[in-house]
């Protein structure tokens, strides 16, 4: 798959373009992308980074996926090319005609698909009817009932990763790089990978989760480690039945089930006993979607 950051990096040719931010590539997004894939021409996605709401309003938007992960998920949907458009105030100032010419026409878009309510261009004045008037075969894809990035964020913030997975069509994930931690887990018999996530990535409610890294189950702690008086957020994954050096590796951690809240214990022995139970519960956990 080709990933471009400027229209001139993609060969102009007949394309079926799905357009949107597609944060998280949830079930509703995949319906739009599927329409582009099935339209016949080269399936292409035009997506935006950073998130338009954050770029325009300055408000933090907790992202459901990193840009790298978004691109991986798009490729898994059958997309052949992706144009990542940097969302800036200058981009937002383009008229709908200018955006259509410079970013859609320039890559050869013939079919353009988007979700209901899609708007673009200066003051969000353009829509799919605008594109039809400009000669594009613009197609609206119905909204998937109850599915939105906002709903996923709300469920994740409450720790309901199982319900969030039903909207995503896959488990909620945290994605980051393994960095050195305090190495306390090793002394307790449960060495963990300490994950550094991107600042804008959504991280669910603090607690202990069952999940997986690839095909390896993992017990995951998200929070401040109150037993040791921690104050900074940490994401730590204990990979079951595995040992090795992960420093510097990127991990995509699936969150299947919230097992419990984090808390302090009366003794370290009690903590170790609880971690052992968390590991046992992780072995028995079920992936929320297949």
The 8 nearest C-alpha neighbors of each residue, nearest first, counted from 0:
[[1, 79, 80, 2, 74, 78, 81, 77],
 [0, 2, 80, 81, 3, 79, 9, 82],
 [3, 1, 81, 80, 82, 0, 4, 83],
 [2, 4, 82, 8, 5, 83, 81, 1],
 [3, 5, 83, 82, 84, 6, 2, 8],
 [4, 6, 7, 8, 3, 82, 84, 83],
 [7, 5, 8, 9, 102, 106, 105, 4],
 [6, 8, 9, 5, 10, 106, 105, 11],
 [7, 9, 6, 5, 3, 10, 4, 2],
 [10, 8, 7, 6, 106, 11, 3, 5],
 [9, 11, 12, 106, 8, 7, 107, 6],
 [12, 10, 106, 107, 9, 105, 13, 7],
 [11, 13, 107, 10, 14, 106, 108, 41],
 [14, 12, 107, 40, 108, 109, 41, 15],
 [15, 13, 41, 108, 40, 109, 107, 16],
 [14, 16, 110, 42, 40, 35, 41, 111],
 [17, 15, 43, 111, 44, 35, 14, 110],
 [18, 16, 44, 112, 32, 35, 113, 111],
 [17, 19, 45, 113, 44, 46, 16, 112],
 [20, 18, 46, 21, 45, 17, 113, 47],
 [19, 21, 46, 47, 22, 50, 18, 48],
 [22, 20, 24, 19, 28, 23, 46, 25],
 [23, 21, 24, 20, 63, 64, 62, 69],
 [22, 24, 63, 64, 25, 21, 69, 167],
 [25, 23, 21, 28, 22, 29, 69, 72],
 [24, 26, 167, 28, 23, 27, 29, 168],
 [27, 25, 29, 167, 28, 168, 166, 30],
 [28, 26, 143, 30, 29, 25, 146, 142],
 [29, 27, 25, 31, 24, 30, 26, 21],
 [28, 30, 32, 26, 31, 27, 33, 25],
 [29, 31, 33, 27, 28, 32, 34, 26],
 [32, 30, 34, 28, 29, 33, 140, 113],
 [31, 33, 29, 35, 34, 30, 17, 36],
 [34, 32, 36, 30, 35, 31, 29, 37],
 [35, 33, 37, 31, 32, 36, 38, 30],
 [34, 36, 38, 32, 15, 33, 37, 42],
 [35, 37, 42, 33, 34, 38, 32, 77],
 [36, 38, 34, 35, 39, 33, 42, 40],
 [39, 37, 35, 36, 34, 40, 15, 110],
 [38, 40, 37, 41, 36, 15, 42, 35],
 [39, 41, 14, 15, 13, 42, 38, 36],
 [40, 42, 14, 15, 43, 13, 39, 79],
 [43, 41, 36, 15, 78, 35, 79, 14],
 [42, 44, 16, 80, 81, 78, 79, 15],
 [43, 45, 17, 81, 16, 18, 46, 82],
 [46, 44, 18, 82, 81, 83, 17, 19],
 [47, 45, 20, 83, 19, 18, 84, 44],
 [46, 48, 84, 20, 83, 86, 85, 49],
 [49, 47, 85, 50, 86, 84, 83, 46],
 [48, 50, 86, 47, 51, 54, 85, 53],
 [49, 51, 48, 53, 52, 54, 47, 20],
 [52, 50, 54, 53, 55, 86, 49, 47],
 [53, 51, 55, 54, 50, 56, 58, 60],
 [52, 54, 57, 58, 50, 56, 51, 59],
 [53, 55, 51, 52, 57, 56, 50, 49],
 [56, 54, 52, 53, 57, 51, 88, 87],
 [55, 57, 58, 53, 52, 54, 51, 59],
 [56, 58, 53, 54, 55, 59, 52, 60],
 [59, 57, 53, 56, 60, 52, 54, 55],
 [58, 60, 53, 61, 57, 199, 52, 56],
 [59, 61, 53, 62, 58, 199, 52, 50],
 [62, 60, 201, 199, 200, 59, 63, 152],
 [63, 61, 200, 201, 64, 199, 60, 22],
 [64, 62, 23, 201, 22, 200, 61, 65],
 [65, 63, 23, 62, 68, 69, 22, 66],
 [64, 66, 68, 67, 69, 200, 62, 63],
 [65, 67, 69, 68, 70, 64, 48, 22],
 [68, 66, 70, 65, 69, 71, 64, 72],
 [67, 69, 71, 65, 70, 66, 64, 72],
 [70, 68, 66, 72, 71, 67, 64, 65],
 [69, 71, 73, 67, 68, 72, 74, 66],
 [72, 70, 68, 74, 69, 73, 75, 67],
 [71, 73, 75, 69, 74, 70, 68, 76],
 [74, 72, 70, 76, 75, 71, 78, 69],
 [73, 75, 78, 71, 76, 77, 72, 70],
 [74, 76, 72, 73, 77, 71, 78, 70],
 [77, 75, 73, 74, 78, 72, 33, 32],
 [78, 76, 74, 75, 79, 36, 73, 42],
 [77, 79, 74, 42, 43, 76, 73, 80],
 [80, 78, 0, 42, 43, 77, 1, 74],
 [79, 81, 1, 43, 0, 78, 2, 44],
 [82, 80, 44, 2, 43, 45, 3, 83],
 [81, 83, 3, 45, 4, 2, 84, 44],
 [84, 82, 4, 46, 47, 3, 45, 81],
 [85, 83, 47, 4, 46, 86, 82, 48],
 [86, 84, 48, 47, 87, 83, 49, 4],
 [85, 87, 48, 49, 47, 84, 90, 51],
 [88, 86, 90, 89, 85, 91, 54, 55],
 [87, 89, 91, 90, 92, 55, 86, 54],
 [90, 88, 92, 87, 91, 93, 86, 121],
 [89, 91, 87, 92, 88, 93, 86, 85],
 [90, 92, 88, 89, 121, 93, 120, 87],
 [91, 93, 121, 89, 90, 88, 94, 120],
 [94, 92, 121, 90, 91, 120, 97, 98],
 [93, 95, 120, 121, 97, 96, 98, 92],
 [94, 96, 120, 98, 125, 97, 99, 119],
 [97, 95, 99, 94, 98, 100, 133, 93],
 [98, 96, 94, 100, 95, 99, 93, 101],
 [97, 99, 95, 101, 100, 96, 102, 93],
 [98, 100, 103, 96, 97, 102, 101, 95],
 [99, 101, 104, 97, 98, 102, 103, 96],
 [102, 100, 98, 105, 99, 97, 103, 104],
 [101, 103, 105, 99, 98, 100, 6, 104],
 [104, 102, 99, 108, 105, 106, 100, 101],
 [103, 105, 100, 107, 108, 106, 102, 99],
 [104, 106, 103, 101, 102, 107, 100, 6],
 [107, 105, 11, 104, 103, 108, 6, 9],
 [108, 106, 12, 11, 13, 104, 105, 14],
 [109, 107, 14, 103, 104, 13, 106, 110],
 [108, 110, 135, 14, 13, 136, 15, 107],
 [109, 111, 15, 136, 137, 108, 135, 16],
 [112, 110, 137, 16, 15, 17, 136, 138],
 [113, 111, 138, 17, 137, 139, 16, 35],
 [114, 112, 139, 18, 17, 31, 140, 117],
 [113, 115, 140, 139, 117, 141, 116, 142],
 [114, 116, 117, 141, 139, 140, 142, 113],
 [115, 117, 114, 118, 126, 113, 139, 127],
 [118, 116, 115, 114, 126, 113, 119, 127],
 [119, 117, 126, 123, 125, 116, 124, 120],
 [120, 118, 123, 125, 126, 124, 95, 121],
 [119, 121, 95, 94, 123, 93, 125, 124],
 [120, 122, 92, 94, 123, 93, 91, 124],
 [121, 123, 124, 120, 91, 92, 119, 125],
 [124, 122, 119, 120, 118, 121, 125, 126],
 [123, 125, 122, 120, 121, 119, 118, 126],
 [126, 124, 119, 95, 118, 120, 129, 123],
 [127, 125, 118, 129, 128, 117, 119, 130],
 [126, 128, 130, 129, 137, 131, 138, 125],
 [129, 127, 131, 130, 126, 132, 137, 125],
 [130, 128, 132, 126, 127, 131, 125, 133],
 [129, 131, 133, 127, 132, 128, 135, 137],
 [132, 130, 135, 128, 134, 133, 129, 137],
 [131, 133, 129, 130, 134, 128, 135, 127],
 [134, 132, 130, 131, 135, 129, 96, 99],
 [135, 133, 131, 132, 130, 136, 109, 137],
 [134, 136, 131, 130, 137, 109, 133, 110],
 [135, 137, 110, 131, 109, 111, 138, 134],
 [138, 136, 111, 135, 131, 127, 112, 110],
 [139, 137, 112, 111, 136, 140, 113, 127],
 [138, 140, 113, 114, 115, 112, 141, 137],
 [139, 141, 114, 31, 113, 115, 142, 138],
 [142, 140, 115, 114, 143, 139, 30, 31],
 [141, 143, 144, 115, 27, 114, 140, 146],
 [142, 144, 27, 146, 145, 141, 26, 30],
 [145, 143, 146, 142, 27, 147, 141, 166],
 [144, 146, 143, 147, 150, 166, 142, 27],
 [145, 147, 166, 144, 143, 27, 150, 26],
 [148, 146, 150, 149, 151, 145, 27, 166],
 [147, 149, 151, 150, 152, 22, 146, 23],
 [148, 150, 152, 147, 151, 153, 146, 154],
 [151, 149, 153, 147, 152, 148, 154, 146],
 [150, 152, 148, 163, 154, 149, 153, 155],
 [153, 151, 155, 149, 150, 154, 156, 148],
 [152, 154, 150, 156, 151, 155, 149, 157],
 [155, 153, 159, 157, 151, 156, 152, 163],
 [156, 154, 203, 158, 152, 157, 153, 159],
 [155, 157, 203, 204, 153, 154, 158, 152],
 [156, 158, 154, 155, 159, 204, 153, 203],
 [157, 159, 204, 155, 156, 203, 160, 154],
 [160, 158, 154, 161, 155, 157, 162, 163],
 [159, 161, 163, 162, 158, 155, 164, 256],
 [160, 162, 164, 163, 159, 287, 256, 255],
 [163, 161, 165, 164, 160, 159, 154, 166],
 [162, 164, 160, 151, 166, 161, 165, 154],
 [163, 165, 170, 167, 169, 161, 162, 166],
 [166, 164, 168, 162, 163, 167, 161, 288],
 [167, 165, 163, 164, 146, 168, 26, 25],
 [166, 168, 25, 164, 169, 26, 165, 163],
 [167, 169, 165, 166, 164, 26, 25, 288],
 [170, 168, 164, 167, 288, 171, 165, 289],
 [171, 169, 164, 253, 254, 255, 172, 287],
 [170, 172, 254, 164, 253, 160, 169, 163],
 [173, 171, 253, 252, 254, 170, 174, 251],
 [172, 174, 252, 251, 253, 202, 175, 171],
 [173, 175, 251, 250, 196, 252, 172, 65],
 [174, 176, 196, 195, 249, 194, 250, 197],
 [175, 177, 249, 195, 194, 248, 247, 250],
 [176, 178, 194, 246, 247, 193, 248, 192],
 [177, 179, 246, 193, 194, 247, 176, 180],
 [180, 178, 193, 246, 181, 177, 182, 192],
 [181, 179, 182, 193, 178, 192, 183, 191],
 [180, 182, 183, 179, 184, 193, 185, 191],
 [183, 181, 180, 184, 185, 190, 186, 179],
 [182, 184, 181, 186, 185, 187, 190, 180],
 [185, 183, 190, 189, 187, 186, 182, 191],
 [184, 186, 190, 188, 189, 187, 183, 182],
 [185, 187, 183, 184, 188, 182, 189, 190],
 [188, 186, 184, 185, 189, 271, 183, 190],
 [187, 189, 185, 186, 190, 184, 271, 183],
 [188, 190, 184, 185, 187, 191, 237, 186],
 [191, 189, 185, 184, 237, 188, 192, 182],
 [192, 190, 237, 236, 235, 184, 193, 189],
 [191, 193, 236, 235, 177, 194, 237, 245],
 [194, 192, 235, 177, 178, 180, 234, 191],
 [193, 195, 177, 234, 176, 175, 235, 192],
 [194, 196, 175, 176, 177, 178, 193, 197],
 [197, 195, 175, 174, 194, 198, 176, 200],
 [196, 198, 200, 199, 175, 195, 65, 174],
 [199, 197, 200, 196, 201, 61, 195, 62],
 [200, 198, 61, 197, 62, 201, 60, 59],
 [201, 199, 62, 61, 197, 198, 63, 202],
 [200, 202, 61, 62, 63, 199, 203, 152],
 [201, 203, 200, 173, 204, 155, 156, 61],
 [204, 202, 155, 156, 158, 205, 201, 157],
 [203, 205, 158, 156, 157, 206, 155, 202],
 [206, 204, 222, 221, 203, 260, 261, 207],
 [205, 207, 260, 261, 221, 259, 220, 222],
 [206, 208, 220, 259, 258, 219, 257, 260],
 [209, 207, 257, 219, 258, 256, 218, 210],
 [210, 208, 281, 218, 256, 255, 219, 254],
 [211, 209, 254, 255, 217, 253, 216, 218],
 [210, 212, 216, 217, 253, 215, 252, 213],
 [213, 211, 252, 215, 214, 251, 216, 253],
 [212, 214, 215, 211, 251, 252, 216, 253],
 [213, 215, 212, 216, 211, 217, 210, 238],
 [216, 214, 212, 211, 213, 217, 238, 239],
 [217, 215, 211, 239, 210, 238, 212, 214],
 [216, 218, 238, 211, 210, 237, 239, 236],
 [217, 219, 209, 237, 236, 208, 278, 281],
 [220, 218, 236, 208, 235, 207, 217, 209],
 [219, 221, 207, 235, 234, 206, 208, 236],
 [222, 220, 234, 205, 206, 233, 207, 219],
 [223, 221, 205, 232, 233, 224, 206, 220],
 [222, 224, 232, 229, 230, 231, 225, 233],
 [223, 225, 229, 226, 222, 227, 228, 261],
 [226, 224, 228, 263, 227, 229, 223, 262],
 [263, 227, 225, 224, 228, 264, 262, 229],
 [228, 226, 225, 229, 224, 263, 223, 230],
 [229, 227, 225, 226, 230, 224, 223, 263],
 [228, 230, 223, 224, 225, 227, 231, 226],
 [229, 231, 223, 228, 232, 224, 225, 222],
 [232, 230, 223, 229, 233, 222, 224, 228],
 [233, 231, 223, 222, 230, 234, 221, 224],
 [232, 234, 222, 221, 223, 235, 231, 193],
 [233, 235, 221, 194, 220, 193, 222, 236],
 [236, 234, 193, 220, 192, 219, 191, 194],
 [235, 237, 219, 191, 192, 218, 217, 238],
 [236, 238, 191, 218, 217, 239, 190, 219],
 [239, 237, 217, 241, 216, 236, 215, 240],
 [238, 240, 241, 217, 216, 237, 215, 218],
 [241, 239, 238, 242, 215, 216, 237, 217],
 [240, 242, 239, 238, 243, 215, 237, 216],
 [243, 241, 240, 244, 238, 190, 239, 245],
 [242, 244, 245, 241, 246, 190, 238, 192],
 [243, 245, 246, 242, 248, 192, 247, 177],
 [244, 246, 248, 247, 177, 243, 192, 178],
 [247, 245, 177, 248, 178, 244, 179, 176],
 [246, 248, 177, 176, 178, 245, 249, 179],
 [249, 247, 245, 246, 176, 177, 250, 175],
 [248, 250, 176, 175, 177, 247, 251, 174],
 [251, 249, 175, 174, 252, 176, 248, 212],
 [250, 252, 174, 173, 212, 172, 253, 175],
 [253, 251, 212, 173, 172, 211, 250, 174],
 [254, 252, 172, 211, 210, 170, 171, 255],
 [255, 253, 210, 171, 172, 170, 256, 209],
 [256, 254, 210, 286, 209, 287, 170, 161],
 [255, 257, 209, 208, 258, 254, 161, 160],
 [258, 256, 208, 259, 207, 209, 158, 206],
 [259, 257, 208, 207, 256, 209, 260, 277],
 [260, 258, 207, 206, 257, 261, 208, 277],
 [259, 261, 206, 207, 262, 205, 258, 257],
 [260, 262, 206, 207, 259, 205, 222, 224],
 [263, 261, 225, 226, 260, 264, 224, 206],
 [226, 262, 264, 225, 265, 261, 227, 224],
 [265, 263, 266, 270, 226, 269, 262, 267],
 [264, 266, 269, 263, 267, 270, 268, 226],
 [267, 265, 269, 268, 264, 270, 263, 226],
 [266, 268, 270, 269, 271, 264, 265, 187],
 [269, 267, 271, 266, 270, 272, 265, 273],
 [270, 268, 272, 266, 267, 271, 264, 273],
 [269, 271, 267, 273, 268, 272, 264, 274],
 [270, 272, 274, 268, 273, 269, 267, 275],
 [273, 271, 269, 275, 270, 274, 268, 276],
 [272, 274, 276, 270, 275, 271, 277, 269],
 [275, 273, 277, 271, 276, 272, 278, 270],
 [276, 274, 278, 272, 273, 277, 271, 279],
 [275, 277, 279, 273, 274, 278, 280, 272],
 [278, 276, 274, 280, 275, 279, 281, 273],
 [277, 279, 281, 275, 276, 280, 218, 274],
 [280, 278, 276, 282, 281, 277, 275, 283],
 [279, 281, 277, 283, 282, 278, 276, 284],
 [282, 280, 209, 278, 284, 283, 279, 218],
 [283, 281, 279, 280, 284, 278, 216, 209],
 [282, 284, 280, 281, 285, 279, 278, 209],
 [285, 283, 281, 282, 280, 209, 286, 256],
 [286, 284, 287, 283, 255, 256, 281, 282],
 [285, 287, 255, 288, 284, 289, 170, 210],
 [286, 288, 161, 255, 285, 164, 170, 289],
 [289, 287, 286, 169, 168, 164, 170, 165],
 [288, 286, 287, 169, 168, 170, 285, 164]]
